[in-house]
Amino acid sequence: MGNIKDQLAKIVSSEFVSDHAEEQYLYARDPGTMPPAKPDYVVMPGTTEEVAAVVKLANQNRIPVVPMGAGLVLSGLTRALKGGIILDMKRMNRILKVNEICRYVLVEAGTSQGTLQAYLKKHHPALKHSIPDAPPGATIGGNVLIHGSGHLSHMAGYHSDMLNGLEVVLPNGDITRIGSCALSSDWFARAPLPDLAGLFIGWAGTTGIVTRLAIKLYPRYKLNDVLVFVTDQPDTVPDILYRLSGVQVAEDITAWMMPKPAWAAGFQHINILFSANTKEELIWKRNLIRASVKPYIDRREAGFMAVPPPMKPRFLKAPSPDLARFADLKKGGGFEYVGGIMPPDRFPEAYRTGVEIAEKYQAAYSLGARMIGVNHSMMFFYAYAFNRADSADVERAQLALEETNQKTIEMGGIPWKAEEPAQKQIIQKMDPNMFSLMNRIRGLLDPNGIMNPGNWEVN
Ligand SMILES: Cc1cc2nc3c(=O)[nH]c(=O)nc-3n(C[C@H](O)[C@H](O)[C@H](O)COP(=O)(O)OP(=O)(O)OC[C@H]3O[C@@H](n4cnc5c(N)ncnc54)[C@H](O)[C@@H]3O)c2cc1C
């Protein structure tokens, strides 16, 4: 690969290409439990044309290309499993257009959640996007492409559901637009054309590199509030969630269960976030939410936790600091979670499984479930913190994650943003014709197999 570095430097300039040991070390790993895998080069393109030129060069020389946003997926999907180029998209961070009336924003894929959040607050205070609880450096592209979820997901679904259109560099270097932007100057919808966005969502960067995307924006109301409903009977949670979601006034509904602090142990807490433009509207929404679960309160089986006003900002903060705080519990920088995308009626089983596995492996754990859509599905998370410097601790977390992935599949769920070994667990259970179709699509798009190889593969 002697002169490859020079050729890459001709495309993006020498300051944005590296084959130094320091970069190779850092880009070989993420905060999760997957073992390091070293890239040969790290490249930071600045434009779509540069991405296309890098991909063409890689294709000619059969060099693997791994697209990367912030590398915060935690499940090792941005490691270079077969070496090659890590294409770090963070320089492509421009906010290109906001259409207030049609409520969408067009960004480059490497734009961070924090940048977009701050930009909208300053320039379009009546609008917001759905923010995941990931660190603010996480990119819009990386999050949408893994079917992420966030603070408006109860109202509007997965972040991939909020996608209006894409610009993507195909594995042969062709630049393609998908959605209304394929023929209009506006990126307002994916309908009514054939929905080719699905060729790039959920594929772990194995089908192309997204360079631009438009996502939906939503009204930002002046007043925000939270209610926290608490029970100690997990079997009642599916019905409680069904009732809470049925009134359709919450923006976000997230359950959380932790063994510490002691007052939280054994309880299922459900945060219900809602907002409004006037006090009257806020009270009306609060009353609707309260009324939906009144039978549980009347039977004294559950109730609302008092949240003193000074504590409310902590619950309302987006991103929520709580999971990030838990992630650092063991110090030493190790954190990973299984997100089981599941039907909400599996909540009791999912909860008991999480507690059992954590106790079996003596893992520090935090469990939770974000409702996606109007109780259409949930992302049940089993988060484990560990100390990277303690190999026994890392191994315990790894075993706990592997067993959690397996149990998630057995319960009828699907591990989200699955690690490479968990992808194999999924493939084993998947309709073989679906996997065969995936392979045929990949073969057509990427006959030389250069895109993030090692992912969504059997061997
Ligand atoms: C404390 C904590 C809380 C979290 N909470 C949430 C949450 O509430 N909701 C949530 O959804 N996630 C959450 N996450 C998980 C994760 O951090 C986010 O999903 C994050 O947005 C992923 O974005 P990224 O830029 O880091 O993606 P990366 O890790 O860089 O990439 C993710 C995948 O997308 C591919 N990819 C990236 N960019 C491109 C591109 N331009 N073109 C093609 N493929 C690409 C990569 O190859 C990889 O397969 C959390 C993580 C932490 C640490």
The ligand as a MOL file (V3000), in Angstrom:
LIG
                    3D

  0  0  0     0  0            999 V3000
M  V30 BEGIN CTAB
M  V30 COUNTS 53 58 0 0 0
M  V30 BEGIN ATOM
M  V30 1 C -24.1750 7.4290 27.4530 0
M  V30 2 C -24.7280 7.0340 26.1070 0
M  V30 3 C -26.0870 7.1890 25.8560 0
M  V30 4 C -26.6200 6.8470 24.6070 0
M  V30 5 N -27.9470 7.0680 24.3790 0
M  V30 6 C -28.4650 6.8540 23.1460 0
M  V30 7 C -29.8340 7.1830 22.8590 0
M  V30 8 O -30.5860 7.6820 23.7000 0
M  V30 9 N -30.2980 6.9360 21.6050 0
M  V30 10 C -29.4990 6.4190 20.6230 0
M  V30 11 O -29.9740 6.2540 19.4960 0
M  V30 12 N -28.2090 6.0860 20.8760 0
M  V30 13 C -27.6680 6.2890 22.0950 0
M  V30 14 N -26.3490 5.9650 22.3480 0
M  V30 15 C -25.5800 5.1850 21.3430 0
M  V30 16 C -24.7330 5.9950 20.3240 0
M  V30 17 O -23.8210 6.8130 20.9880 0
M  V30 18 C -25.5480 6.8430 19.4090 0
M  V30 19 O -26.4970 6.0870 18.7150 0
M  V30 20 C -24.7300 7.6830 18.4160 0
M  V30 21 O -25.6150 8.6240 17.8680 0
M  V30 22 C -24.0980 6.9650 17.2860 0
M  V30 23 O -23.5880 7.9630 16.4180 0
M  V30 24 P -22.0590 8.0280 16.0390 0
M  V30 25 O -21.8170 9.2640 15.2710 0
M  V30 26 O -21.2000 7.8130 17.2340 0
M  V30 27 O -22.0000 6.7540 15.0740 0
M  V30 28 P -20.7610 5.7970 14.8000 0
M  V30 29 O -20.4940 4.9680 16.0040 0
M  V30 30 O -19.6200 6.5590 14.2720 0
M  V30 31 O -21.3540 4.8970 13.6130 0
M  V30 32 C -22.4700 4.0720 13.7820 0
M  V30 33 C -22.6360 3.1740 12.5510 0
M  V30 34 O -23.0020 3.9650 11.4330 0
M  V30 35 C -22.0130 3.8760 10.3900 0
M  V30 36 N -21.8520 5.2370 9.8830 0
M  V30 37 C -21.5210 6.3480 10.5820 0
M  V30 38 N -21.5360 7.4200 9.7820 0
M  V30 39 C -21.8640 6.9750 8.5450 0
M  V30 40 C -22.0390 7.6030 7.2830 0
M  V30 41 N -21.8980 8.9110 7.1370 0
M  V30 42 N -22.3800 6.8330 6.2210 0
M  V30 43 C -22.5490 5.4910 6.3500 0
M  V30 44 N -22.4040 4.8540 7.5230 0
M  V30 45 C -22.0700 5.5820 8.6040 0
M  V30 46 C -20.7680 3.3170 11.0390 0
M  V30 47 O -19.9850 2.5650 10.1340 0
M  V30 48 C -21.3740 2.4370 12.1290 0
M  V30 49 O -21.7310 1.2090 11.5770 0
M  V30 50 C -25.7800 6.3050 23.5910 0
M  V30 51 C -24.4130 6.1610 23.8510 0
M  V30 52 C -23.8910 6.5310 25.0740 0
M  V30 53 C -22.4130 6.4070 25.2890 0
M  V30 END ATOM
M  V30 BEGIN BOND
M  V30 1 1 1 2
M  V30 2 1 2 3
M  V30 3 2 2 52
M  V30 4 2 3 4
M  V30 5 1 4 5
M  V30 6 1 4 50
M  V30 7 2 5 6
M  V30 8 1 6 7
M  V30 9 1 6 13
M  V30 10 2 7 8
M  V30 11 1 7 9
M  V30 12 1 9 10
M  V30 13 2 10 11
M  V30 14 1 10 12
M  V30 15 2 12 13
M  V30 16 1 13 14
M  V30 17 1 14 15
M  V30 18 1 14 50
M  V30 19 1 15 16
M  V30 20 1 16 17
M  V30 21 1 16 18
M  V30 22 1 18 19
M  V30 23 1 18 20
M  V30 24 1 20 21
M  V30 25 1 20 22
M  V30 26 1 22 23
M  V30 27 1 23 24
M  V30 28 2 24 25
M  V30 29 1 24 26
M  V30 30 1 24 27
M  V30 31 1 27 28
M  V30 32 2 28 29
M  V30 33 1 28 30
M  V30 34 1 28 31
M  V30 35 1 31 32
M  V30 36 1 32 33
M  V30 37 1 33 34
M  V30 38 1 33 48
M  V30 39 1 34 35
M  V30 40 1 35 36
M  V30 41 1 35 46
M  V30 42 1 36 37
M  V30 43 1 36 45
M  V30 44 2 37 38
M  V30 45 1 38 39
M  V30 46 1 39 40
M  V30 47 2 39 45
M  V30 48 1 40 41
M  V30 49 2 40 42
M  V30 50 1 42 43
M  V30 51 2 43 44
M  V30 52 1 44 45
M  V30 53 1 46 47
M  V30 54 1 46 48
M  V30 55 1 48 49
M  V30 56 2 50 51
M  V30 57 1 51 52
M  V30 58 1 52 53
M  V30 END BOND
M  V30 END CTAB
M  END
